[in-house]
């Protein structure tokens, strides 16, 4: 860990479009049963045969009990089928609106890394900072980032989620507890509502902190987890 100093940034190489960087901390250490049957509701035809005279006797209004029973059941089935189709279609469009995925243009750039030792706990922490830029033609809100730390063998060591728009000064960061840092970086609204209605081509900051990093930590990745699309 001697080759890492606060403020050093051996990772950042000027490639703004790359959201996955390598850094060197130390040498890697070697190191229930049965299918369920569908339930079907079968009608007991023997019951209707035994009570044929009573059931087939027309009512005063001219309707037949057994026929009206089947009609009601048919209407119910059709109604539930239509209702189910409508629910599926609605759920699909809601999902595509609020969780558009990576198919829309939100770019990460200016990634920088620093290793610092907390004054609260005797551990080395890795902080990654950067900017995101909304390249869409519409505003977006509540951008969430999925951040992963990998070993030298590309095994995921830690996965964290943070919201964009949150930033902590390094001097203050060193005096905060891990719980306080996580609470701050998981503010959905961002500092001064910076993660609400992000306009096109308007960059905002983000930050993630990996606590007590392992000696075989090698690289990291930061990707857009999801965001809300604002329609106007």
Buried (B, 14 or more C-beta within 10 A) or exposed (E): EEEBEEEEEEBBEEEBEEBEBEBEBBEBEEEEEEEEEEEEEEEEEEEBEEEEEEBEEEEEEEEBBEEEEEEEEEEEEEEEEEEEEEEEEEEEEEEEEEEBEEEBEBBBBBBEBBBBBBEEEEEBBBBBBBBBBBEBEEBBBBBBBBBBBBBBEEEEBBEBBBBBBBBBEEEEBBEBEBEBBBEBBEBBBBBEEBBBBBEEEEEBBBBBBBBEBBEBBBBBBBEBBBBBBBEE
